[in-house]
Amino acid sequence: MLNKRSTNGVVVQKNISWIALSLLILVSGISAMTNEINVYSHRHYDSDRILFSRFTKETGIKINVIKGSADQLIQRLISEGKNSPADVLLTVDSGRLYRAKEAGILQPVESNILKRNVPEVMRDPEGFWYGMTVRARVIVYSKERVKPAELSTYEDLAKPYWKGRIVARSSSNIYNQSLMASIIAANGSDKALVWAQGVRENMARAPRGSDRDQARAVASGLADVAIMNTYYLGILANSSDVADREVAKKVDVFFPNQNGRGAHINVSGGGITASSKNKNSAIKFLEFLTSEKSQKTFANVNYEYPLKIETNRSKLLNSWGSFKADTMNLSILGTKNLEAVKLFDIAGWE
């Protein structure tokens, strides 16, 4: 109780401070006491809701989800520091996972199950983050105006042949930054800059919109090819909007660089936060998401490739054909992100 005999407020203030401290300790420990984990997630898909519910049913561990953009969640974790209630960070693109690691908000994890479930190239070499699903960044083309034989590599899109025929989103988008980072790693900075300049010159309009907007532009006849992630085409093909389903029917997928390094891939993934009070449960959660059963759900519900791409059984994904994926360790995309941004700026790719 507060000391009501105090006339100067000192004792009252001291008791209030003790009460506040006690509440902080209580809030920090409540997840552990109630067998819960707090997940900060940039993902917003039906597949995740299905799997989170399944995980709770199978393990008894409740999941509290806090959603936001990747940048918002990373900044929030930085601001909260060691007092953050978060146990897991889920986001998309290894470039963002690299940022989280560099910001010091993730901790390394040793798990034989995660090592078995997640191919080496799709996880941080030091165990700070692990891939969860795979996306391929491909060329989507008009079935009416482009023949597959006309397509070959990402590099080929910079040639004059494609003048006025390409659409792509802004260079501020992490997906394009990671693609550019992969080209820097494969070909060097000088050639990567020439590529970015060539593709920008070949665009039918200034970069804008989402990946789905690029497919819509191709279907409408504004452009002939687009650079985009495969799973967005799956979303269009299964949309409740008839117009979007028509868009999907008018375009098809081409996997570039099949005679070389392979198509550029990236992951959505997660890591255990540095502040986690429920590390064991959080690890169990990541192990569950990377399991074979969960991988099938991601593929069938959200049209993302499983971590072991060759095990894919999704009818839609298989309709696009099998492909050779680039085997570059995805952590490299994070290390070259700043250079990619700089080269895009020099190239005039807005």
C-alpha positions in Angstrom: 0.0 0.0 0.0 1.0 3.6 -0.5 2.1 5.5 2.6 -0.7 8.0 3.1 1.1 9.8 6.0 3.7 11.2 3.6 3.3 14.9 3.1 6.2 15.5 0.7 5.4 12.7 -1.9 8.7 11.0 -1.5 7.4 7.8 -0.1 4.5 7.8 -2.5 6.8 8.1 -5.4 9.1 5.3 -4.1 6.1 3.0 -3.8 4.9 3.9 -7.3 8.3 3.1 -8.6 8.3 -0.3 -7.0 4.8 -1.0 -8.3 5.9 0.0 -11.8 9.0 -2.3 -11.6 6.9 -5.2 -10.4 4.4 -4.7 -13.3 7.3 -4.6 -15.7 8.7 -7.9 -14.4 5.2 -9.4 -14.5 4.7 -8.4 -18.1 8.1 -9.6 -19.1 7.6 -13.0 -17.5 3.9 -13.6 -18.5 4.7 -15.3 -21.8 6.9 -17.9 -20.1 4.4 -18.6 -17.4 1.5 -19.0 -19.8 3.6 -20.9 -22.5 3.2 -18.2 -25.1 5.5 -16.7 -27.7 5.2 -13.2 -29.2 5.8 -13.0 -32.9 6.6 -9.8 -34.7 5.5 -10.5 -38.3 5.7 -8.6 -41.6 3.8 -11.5 -43.3 0.0 -11.2 -43.8 -1.1 -14.4 -45.4 -3.8 -17.0 -44.8 -1.1 -19.7 -44.8 0.4 -18.2 -41.7 -2.9 -18.1 -39.8 -3.5 -21.7 -40.7 -0.1 -22.8 -39.5 0.0 -20.7 -36.4 -3.3 -22.3 -35.3 -2.0 -25.7 -36.1 1.2 -25.1 -34.1 -0.8 -24.1 -31.0 -3.1 -27.1 -31.4 -0.1 -29.5 -31.6 2.1 -27.9 -28.9 -0.2 -26.0 -26.6 2.0 -22.9 -27.2 -0.1 -19.8 -27.8 1.1 -17.3 -30.5 0.6 -13.6 -30.0 1.1 -11.8 -33.4 2.2 -8.2 -33.7 2.1 -7.1 -37.4 3.8 -4.2 -39.2 6.1 -3.5 -42.0 9.6 -5.0 -41.8 11.2 -1.6 -41.3 8.7 -0.7 -38.5 9.2 -4.0 -36.7 13.0 -3.8 -36.9 13.0 -0.2 -35.6 10.6 -1.2 -32.8 12.9 -4.0 -31.8 15.8 -1.6 -31.7 13.9 0.9 -29.6 12.6 -1.8 -27.2 16.0 -3.3 -26.7 16.4 -6.0 -24.1 13.0 -5.2 -22.7 11.2 -6.2 -26.0 8.5 -8.8 -25.4 9.2 -10.2 -28.9 10.5 -13.8 -29.3 10.5 -14.2 -33.1 10.8 -11.8 -36.0 9.3 -13.0 -39.3 9.8 -11.0 -42.5 10.4 -11.4 -46.2 13.7 -11.2 -48.1 17.1 -12.1 -46.8 18.2 -8.4 -47.2 15.8 -7.5 -44.4 16.9 -10.4 -42.3 20.5 -9.3 -42.8 19.5 -5.8 -41.6 18.0 -7.3 -38.5 21.1 -9.3 -37.7 23.3 -6.3 -38.2 21.1 -4.2 -35.9 21.8 -6.7 -33.1 18.2 -7.6 -32.6 18.6 -11.3 -33.4 20.5 -14.0 -31.6 22.3 -17.1 -33.1 20.4 -20.4 -32.8 21.8 -23.9 -32.9 19.2 -26.5 -34.0 19.9 -29.7 -35.9 16.3 -29.8 -37.0 16.6 -26.3 -38.6 19.9 -27.3 -40.2 18.2 -30.4 -41.7 15.1 -28.5 -42.8 16.7 -25.4 -44.2 19.3 -25.7 -47.0 22.7 -24.1 -46.2 22.3 -21.4 -48.8 19.0 -20.3 -47.3 20.2 -19.6 -43.8 22.6 -17.3 -42.1 26.0 -18.9 -41.8 26.1 -18.0 -38.1 22.5 -19.1 -37.4 21.0 -15.7 -36.8 18.2 -16.3 -39.3 16.6 -19.2 -41.2 14.6 -19.3 -44.5 11.0 -20.4 -44.3 9.7 -20.2 -47.9 11.2 -19.5 -51.3 10.3 -17.0 -53.9 11.8 -16.9 -57.4 12.1 -13.4 -59.1 11.5 -14.2 -62.7 10.5 -12.7 -66.0 6.7 -12.8 -66.6 5.8 -12.3 -70.3 2.8 -11.8 -72.5 1.7 -15.1 -74.1 0.4 -13.1 -77.2 3.5 -11.0 -77.9 6.5 -12.9 -76.6 7.8 -16.4 -77.4 9.8 -18.1 -74.7 12.6 -18.6 -77.2 13.1 -14.8 -77.2 14.0 -14.9 -73.5 17.2 -16.0 -71.9 18.8 -14.1 -69.0 18.3 -11.1 -66.7 21.3 -9.6 -68.5 19.5 -9.9 -71.8 16.8 -7.5 -70.7 19.3 -4.6 -71.0 19.6 -5.1 -74.8 18.0 -2.7 -77.2 15.7 -5.5 -78.4 13.5 -4.8 -75.3 13.3 -1.1 -75.7 9.9 0.2 -74.5 8.8 -3.4 -73.6 9.7 -3.8 -69.9 8.0 -2.8 -66.6 9.4 -3.1 -63.1 8.8 -1.7 -59.7 10.9 1.0 -58.0 14.5 0.4 -57.0 13.4 1.2 -53.4 11.8 -2.2 -53.3 13.9 -4.8 -51.4 13.1 -7.5 -54.0 14.7 -5.5 -56.7 17.6 -4.5 -54.5 18.3 -8.2 -53.8 18.1 -9.0 -57.5 20.6 -6.3 -58.1 22.8 -7.5 -55.3 22.8 -11.0 -56.9 23.9 -9.5 -60.3 26.7 -7.5 -58.5 27.9 -10.8 -56.9 27.7 -12.7 -60.2 29.1 -10.1 -62.7 30.8 -7.3 -60.7 29.7 -3.7 -60.0 30.6 -2.2 -63.4 28.5 -4.7 -65.4 25.7 -4.5 -62.9 25.5 -0.7 -63.4 25.4 -1.1 -67.2 22.6 -3.7 -66.7 20.5 -1.4 -64.5 21.0 1.5 -67.0 20.0 -0.7 -69.9 16.9 -2.0 -68.2 15.8 1.4 -67.1 16.2 2.7 -70.7 14.0 -0.2 -71.9 11.1 0.5 -69.6 7.7 1.3 -71.0 7.0 3.6 -68.1 8.7 4.9 -65.0 9.1 2.3 -62.2 6.0 2.2 -60.0 3.4 -0.1 -58.4 3.5 -3.5 -56.9 4.6 -6.8 -58.5 1.0 -7.5 -59.3 0.8 -4.1 -61.0 3.6 -5.2 -63.3 1.7 -8.3 -64.4 -1.4 -6.2 -65.0 0.6 -3.8 -67.2 1.8 -6.7 -69.3 -1.7 -8.2 -69.6 -3.1 -4.8 -70.7 -0.6 -4.4 -73.5 1.4 -1.6 -71.9 4.5 -3.8 -71.8 5.6 -7.2 -73.0 7.7 -8.5 -70.0 7.9 -7.7 -66.3 10.3 -8.6 -63.5 8.3 -10.0 -60.5 8.1 -12.7 -57.9 6.3 -15.9 -58.8 4.0 -16.1 -55.8 2.3 -12.9 -56.8 1.2 -14.5 -60.0 -0.3 -17.3 -57.9 -2.2 -14.7 -55.9 -3.6 -13.2 -59.2 -4.5 -16.6 -60.6 -6.5 -17.4 -57.4 -8.0 -14.0 -56.8 -11.7 -13.4 -56.1 -11.4 -10.6 -58.6 -12.3 -11.9 -62.1 -10.1 -9.2 -63.7 -7.0 -10.4 -61.8 -7.7 -14.0 -62.8 -7.8 -12.8 -66.5 -4.4 -11.1 -66.0 -2.9 -14.4 -64.8 -4.3 -16.2 -67.9 -2.6 -13.8 -70.3 0.9 -14.1 -68.9 3.4 -16.9 -68.2 6.6 -17.5 -66.2 10.1 -17.7 -67.6 13.0 -18.7 -65.4 16.1 -16.8 -66.5 19.7 -17.9 -66.6 19.0 -21.6 -66.8 22.2 -22.3 -68.7 24.2 -20.4 -66.2 23.9 -19.6 -62.5 20.2 -20.2 -62.3 17.2 -18.0 -61.5 17.4 -15.6 -58.6 15.6 -16.8 -55.5 15.0 -15.3 -52.1 13.3 -16.3 -48.9 10.9 -15.2 -46.3 12.3 -16.3 -43.0 12.7 -15.7 -39.3 15.0 -15.4 -36.4 14.9 -15.5 -32.6 15.1 -12.1 -31.1 17.9 -11.1 -28.8 15.4 -10.3 -26.1 13.5 -13.6 -26.3 12.3 -14.9 -22.9 11.0 -18.1 -24.5 13.8 -19.2 -26.7 13.1 -22.9 -26.6 9.4 -22.4 -27.6 10.5 -19.9 -30.3 13.0 -22.4 -31.8 10.3 -25.1 -31.8 8.1 -22.6 -33.7 10.7 -22.1 -36.4 11.3 -25.8 -36.6 7.6 -26.3 -37.1 7.4 -23.7 -39.9 10.2 -25.3 -41.8 8.9 -28.9 -41.4 7.8 -30.8 -44.5 4.1 -30.6 -43.6 4.2 -26.8 -43.1 6.1 -26.4 -46.3 3.2 -28.0 -48.2 0.8 -25.5 -46.7 2.9 -22.6 -47.8 3.0 -23.9 -51.3 -0.7 -24.8 -51.6 -2.1 -21.7 -49.8 0.3 -18.9 -50.6 2.0 -20.2 -53.7 5.5 -20.0 -52.3 8.1 -22.7 -53.1 9.2 -25.0 -50.3 12.7 -24.6 -49.0 13.6 -27.8 -50.8 12.3 -26.7 -54.2 12.5 -30.1 -55.8 9.9 -31.4 -53.3 7.2 -29.0 -54.5 3.9 -30.7 -55.1 1.8 -27.6 -55.8 -0.1 -28.1 -59.0 0.0 -24.4 -59.8 3.7 -24.0 -59.1 4.5 -27.2 -61.1 2.5 -25.7 -64.1 5.3 -23.1 -64.4 7.8 -25.9 -64.9 10.9 -27.0 -62.9 13.9 -24.7 -62.8 17.5 -24.3 -61.7 17.9 -21.9 -58.8 20.9 -19.8 -58.1 22.9 -21.4 -55.3 24.5 -18.2 -53.9 24.2 -18.0 -50.1 21.4 -15.5 -49.6 23.3 -13.7 -46.8 25.5 -12.2 -49.6 22.4 -10.3 -50.8 22.4 -8.4 -47.5 26.1 -7.6 -47.6 25.7 -6.1 -51.1 22.5 -4.2 -50.5 24.0 -0.8 -50.0 26.0 -1.1 -53.2 22.9 -2.2 -55.0 21.0 0.9 -53.8 23.9 3.2 -54.9 24.2 1.7 -58.3 20.4 1.9 -58.9 20.6 5.6 -58.0 23.5 6.2 -60.5 21.6 4.3 -63.2 18.6 6.6 -62.8 16.3 3.7 -61.8 13.9 5.5 -59.5 
